[in-house]
Amino acid sequence: MVHPVITQIFSKEENAGIFFSWISKKINNANALQEFFEWHLQVISEVVKEIENTKKVNFEDKPESEVWAKNFLENYDEKIRNMRKKSNQIFERFHELKKEFNNTIPKEHEYYKKSNEIMQVFLNNQELLVGKIIFSYRETWFLANQIIDSNFKLGSIKNYQNWVEANFSNLKKVKQALEYIENEISK
């Protein structure tokens, strides 16, 4: 099973904030850019919240972990459906914004090349950022199913805890970077 690897999205978050603040004042529909970040934040906030909830569960206590798993799975379908809907909106908006950025920024401008580099954070040859975030949510789903059904062979408590240890701090950094940029463009 492939686990998502979460990495820091901007090496210089401040520069990304400056760019998005600048471009939000140049494009025709700054609200579209604002929504793009809000949608990312809605998805990642839910993922971070659920992972933080798992940190409070004593997985060695079978009844406690089963209660958590049942509660998580009870709302999972609706939450993942909403996340996928946001993902589709993000994908469409990404292309709209990229086109508008290319039409707004002259090729000789310093931000023309930077714009393409920055936008690759959200969609590159390998993945859509929000897709990776949603796949992180699936890690929690694997854990809950493994607790409820001993025949469910995808994942384990130990694998989940190792994944969280390796990736959760970066996931929170991604959230902070998105919050920072969203705040910069809302000024």
C-alpha positions as CSV (number, residue, x, y, z in Angstrom):
1,M,0.0,0.0,0.0
2,V,1.3,3.5,-0.9
3,H,1.1,6.0,1.8
4,P,1.1,9.8,1.0
5,V,4.3,11.6,1.8
6,I,3.6,15.1,3.0
7,T,6.3,17.7,2.4
8,Q,6.6,21.4,2.9
9,I,4.9,23.1,0.0
10,F,6.8,26.4,-0.2
11,S,10.5,26.8,0.7
12,K,9.9,30.5,1.2
13,E,6.3,30.9,2.4
14,E,6.7,34.7,2.7
15,N,7.6,35.0,-1.0
16,A,4.5,32.9,-2.0
17,G,2.4,35.2,0.2
18,I,3.8,38.2,-1.5
19,F,3.1,36.7,-4.9
20,F,-0.5,35.7,-4.2
21,S,-1.2,39.1,-2.5
22,W,0.2,40.9,-5.6
23,I,-1.7,38.7,-8.1
24,S,-5.0,39.0,-6.2
25,K,-4.9,42.7,-6.8
26,K,-4.2,42.2,-10.6
27,I,-6.7,39.5,-11.6
28,N,-10.3,40.2,-12.4
29,N,-11.8,37.8,-9.9
30,A,-9.8,37.9,-6.6
31,N,-12.7,36.1,-4.9
32,A,-11.9,33.0,-7.1
33,L,-8.4,33.0,-5.7
34,Q,-9.7,33.4,-2.2
35,E,-12.1,30.5,-2.6
36,F,-9.2,28.4,-4.0
37,F,-7.4,28.7,-0.7
38,E,-10.6,28.4,1.4
39,W,-11.4,25.1,-0.2
40,H,-7.9,23.8,0.5
41,L,-8.3,24.9,4.1
42,Q,-11.6,23.3,4.5
43,V,-10.2,19.9,3.4
44,I,-7.0,20.1,5.3
45,S,-8.6,21.4,8.5
46,E,-10.9,18.3,8.6
47,V,-7.9,16.0,8.0
48,V,-5.8,17.6,10.7
49,K,-8.8,17.6,13.1
50,E,-9.3,13.8,12.6
51,I,-5.6,13.0,12.9
52,E,-5.5,15.0,16.1
53,N,-8.5,13.1,17.4
54,T,-6.6,9.8,16.9
55,K,-3.8,11.1,19.0
56,K,-6.2,11.1,21.9
57,V,-7.2,7.5,21.5
58,N,-5.6,4.7,23.5
59,F,-5.3,2.1,20.8
60,E,-4.3,-0.5,23.4
61,D,-7.8,-0.2,24.9
62,K,-9.9,-2.1,22.5
63,P,-13.3,-0.8,23.6
64,E,-12.1,2.8,23.4
65,S,-10.5,2.4,20.0
66,E,-13.6,0.6,18.7
67,V,-15.8,3.5,19.8
68,W,-13.5,6.0,18.1
69,A,-13.5,3.8,14.9
70,K,-17.3,3.4,14.8
71,N,-17.8,7.2,15.3
72,F,-15.2,8.0,12.6
73,L,-16.7,5.6,10.1
74,E,-20.2,6.7,10.7
75,N,-19.5,10.1,9.1
76,Y,-16.7,9.1,6.8
77,D,-18.8,8.7,3.5
78,E,-20.3,12.1,3.8
79,K,-17.0,13.8,4.7
80,I,-15.0,12.1,1.9
81,R,-17.8,12.9,-0.6
82,N,-17.5,16.6,0.4
83,M,-13.7,16.5,0.2
84,R,-13.9,15.0,-3.3
85,K,-16.4,17.7,-4.3
86,K,-13.9,20.3,-3.1
87,S,-11.1,18.5,-4.9
88,N,-13.0,18.8,-8.2
89,Q,-13.7,22.4,-7.5
90,I,-10.1,23.0,-6.7
91,F,-9.0,21.3,-9.9
92,E,-11.3,23.4,-12.1
93,R,-10.4,26.6,-10.3
94,F,-6.7,25.8,-10.6
95,H,-7.0,25.8,-14.4
96,E,-9.1,29.0,-14.4
97,L,-6.5,30.8,-12.2
98,K,-3.5,29.5,-14.1
99,K,-5.1,30.8,-17.4
100,E,-5.9,34.2,-15.8
101,F,-2.4,34.5,-14.3
102,N,-0.9,33.8,-17.7
103,N,-3.2,36.4,-19.3
104,T,-2.5,38.9,-16.5
105,I,1.3,38.6,-16.0
106,P,3.4,39.8,-19.0
107,K,6.0,37.3,-20.1
108,E,8.9,39.7,-19.3
109,H,7.6,40.3,-15.8
110,E,9.6,38.7,-12.9
111,Y,6.5,36.9,-11.6
112,Y,5.7,35.2,-14.9
113,K,8.1,32.3,-14.3
114,K,7.5,32.4,-10.6
115,S,3.8,32.0,-11.2
116,N,4.2,28.7,-13.0
117,E,6.6,27.4,-10.3
118,I,4.3,28.4,-7.5
119,M,1.2,26.9,-9.1
120,Q,3.0,23.6,-9.6
121,V,2.8,23.2,-5.8
122,F,-1.0,22.7,-6.3
123,L,-0.8,20.5,-9.4
124,N,2.3,18.9,-10.7
125,N,3.1,15.9,-13.0
126,Q,2.5,13.5,-10.1
127,E,-0.4,14.8,-8.0
128,L,-2.9,17.4,-7.0
129,L,-2.0,18.8,-3.6
130,V,-5.6,18.4,-2.3
131,G,-5.6,14.8,-3.5
132,K,-2.6,14.1,-1.3
133,I,-4.3,15.7,1.6
134,I,-7.5,13.6,1.0
135,F,-5.3,10.5,0.8
136,S,-4.0,11.4,4.2
137,Y,-7.5,11.2,5.4
138,R,-7.7,7.7,4.0
139,E,-4.9,6.7,6.3
140,T,-7.3,7.3,9.1
141,W,-10.0,5.3,7.3
142,F,-7.5,2.4,7.0
143,L,-6.9,2.6,10.7
144,A,-10.6,2.7,11.6
145,N,-11.4,-0.3,9.4
146,Q,-8.5,-2.3,10.7
147,I,-9.8,-1.7,14.3
148,I,-13.4,-2.7,13.4
149,D,-12.6,-5.6,11.1
150,S,-9.6,-7.9,11.9
151,N,-9.9,-9.3,8.4
152,F,-9.2,-5.9,6.9
153,K,-5.5,-6.2,5.9
154,L,-4.8,-2.7,4.7
155,G,-2.8,-0.9,7.4
156,S,-2.2,-1.4,11.0
157,I,-2.2,0.8,14.1
158,K,1.6,0.7,14.1
159,N,1.8,1.7,10.4
160,Y,-0.6,4.5,11.0
161,Q,1.3,5.8,14.0
162,N,4.5,5.7,12.0
163,W,2.9,7.5,9.1
164,V,1.6,10.2,11.5
165,E,5.0,10.6,13.1
166,A,6.7,11.0,9.7
167,N,4.0,13.3,8.1
168,F,1.7,15.1,10.5
169,S,4.0,18.0,11.3
170,N,4.5,18.7,7.6
171,L,0.7,18.4,7.1
172,K,0.2,21.1,9.8
173,K,2.9,23.2,8.1
174,V,1.0,22.9,4.8
175,K,-2.1,24.1,6.6
176,Q,-0.2,27.0,8.2
177,A,1.2,28.0,4.8
178,L,-2.2,28.0,3.2
179,E,-3.7,30.0,6.1
180,Y,-0.8,32.5,5.8
181,I,-1.4,33.0,2.1
182,E,-5.2,33.1,2.4
183,N,-4.7,35.8,5.1
184,E,-2.3,37.8,2.8
185,I,-4.8,37.8,-0.1
186,S,-7.7,38.7,2.1
187,K,-6.1,42.0,3.2
